[in-house]
Each structure stands twice: as structure tokens, then as C-alpha cells.
Amino acid sequence: MKKHIITCRDVMNQRFELVDGLMTVADALAIMKANNYKKVIIKKRNSHDEFGQVQLSDIAKEVIAVDRNPDRVNLYEIMAKPVISVRPEMDIKYCARLFNRFGLSSAPVIENEEVIGVCSYNDIVLSWLDYLESADD
């Protein structure tokens, strides 16, 4: 029996917004709250730039904990950049290993220099569980 490969493309989600690094934290939080997102992805400025990201935890650490005004902090000031990304065709077992090795909980899925989704531990585990349950049938 051939083993079924589950890829990052199979499990990725669309729970992110692609935004400009000049956006304020307050504006990003409004987008995140309205859509129930935990992160925003920062657009590249040019072809030699890299994607960045800001997660809710970054806002907690870099804005709330140090008592900064979210209306006066731009995303580029607190973003992680460059972000570790994954390929859409990567097997989720390697994605999980990558997350473990680098202490990640999610990563953008990039294809042809564009973010096409986000893959998270939750997405990986739930899809893997679905696969196991369907294999039992």
C-alpha cells in the first residue's frame, strides 16, 4: 500500500492579511479582530526584500508590555523579518520538524514569491487526524 503524503498546500489556511509595514499596530489589530486572525503578513517592498510577520504575541511583547501606544507604532518596528516559510508541496511531517527545530507554531506558505496561505501546528494535526480516521474506514 502506498503511503499518502499530506502537503502544506493540503492543510494551509487563509487566516491572515497581507499588509504594508507602515500600517500602525492599531490598524492591524482592527483587521485581526474583525477577521479573528492571529497574524498579519508584511508585504515585500521590492523584489529583493523579504516577507515579515506580526503575531498577536509580538504585539503583547513589543507594544503592551512596554506601554507603547498602538496608534504610534508601525508594524515594521515590531515585525519578525525574514520569516521562515514553507513550500506548498512540503510533506507536513517535515513542516512539523521545521516548526519544532526553530520554535515556530506557524509559517507562511509561499509559491512563486507570493504568500498563498499559512500552515500551523493546528492545521497539521487536525488534517493528520482526519487522514487517520479516513484510513480506518
N, C-alpha and C positions, 0 to 999 in steps of 0.2 A: 504494500500500500504506500502510495506517495504521500509524503507529509505536506500538508497545506501550509503555505507561507502567508502570514498576515503582515502587511506592509504598513508603513506610516500613512500612506495615502488612504488605506482602508479604515484607519482609526482616527484620523485627524478631525479636528473640529473647526468651526468658524467663529469661535468666541473671542474675537479680537477686533481691533480697529487699527487701520494704518493711518498714522497722523504725522504732522510736522513737529520737529524737535523744538520749534519756537512756541508751540502751544503751551499754555500755562497748566500747571498741575490741577488747578480748579476746573478748567475746561475739560481736561482729560477725565477727571473724576466724574463730571456730569455725564460724559459719554459712557464711562464704565458702569455707573449706577443705572442709567437708563436701559442698558443692554445686558446687565448682570455679567459684565466681563471682569476678569481679574488682571488683565494686562492690556497695554497698547503697544503696538509695534511702531517704531520710529522709522520713517521713510529715509532712504538714502538721499543725500544732497546731489550726488553726481555718480557717474559710473565707477569711480574709484573709491567711493565711500562704502560703508557697511551699514547694515540694519542695526538698530538699537532696540531696546525694550524697557518699559517701565511697568513693574508689577505693583499691586497694592502693597505688598511688603516693602518695596522700595520707598513708597510714599510714607508709610508708617515710620521707617527708619530715618529717612532723609528730610522729611518735612515735619511731621507731627512730633517726633521725639525731640527734635531740636528747635521746636517752636517757630518754624518759618511760616510765612503767610503763603498759602497755596495760590493766591492771585498774583504773587510776585516771584514765583519760582517757575522757570521754564523747564520743560521735560528734558532738554539736553543737559541740564545741570545735574540731574539725578539718574539719568539712564545708564543701563549697562550696555556697553558697546565695545567691540563687536559681540554679537550674540552667537552662541553655539547653535547651529541649525542642523536639521536632518534632511536627507533626501526623501522624496515621496516613496521610492521603491525600497527603502531600507527595511529589513526584517525587524519586527518590533522587539525581538529578543536582543538585537544589537542596540536598538534605541534604548531599551531598559538598561543595558550595560553602560551605555554612554551617560545616561542620567545618573546612574549610581557612581560612576567614576568621577564625575565633575560636580556632584551635589545638585543636580537640576531636578525640577519637577515637571518642566515642560520645555518645548523648543519650537521655534517656527519651522514649518516645512517649506523649503524653498526649491522652486523649479524654474529654470530659465531666468534666474535673477529676480524672481517675483515670489512674494510670500503667498502661498496658496492655502495655508491652514496652520494650525498649531496642534502639536501632538503632546499629550500629557500622560503621566503615570496612570491617571484615572481612565483615560481613553484606552490605553494599552490593556490594563487589567480587565476592564469591562468587556472589551472586544474579545480578549483571550477566553474569558469565561463563557461568552456566547458561543465561541467556536467549540469549546469543550462540551458544552451542553448539546450542541447540534451534532457533534461527533458521536455522542452516546445514543442518539436516535436511530 
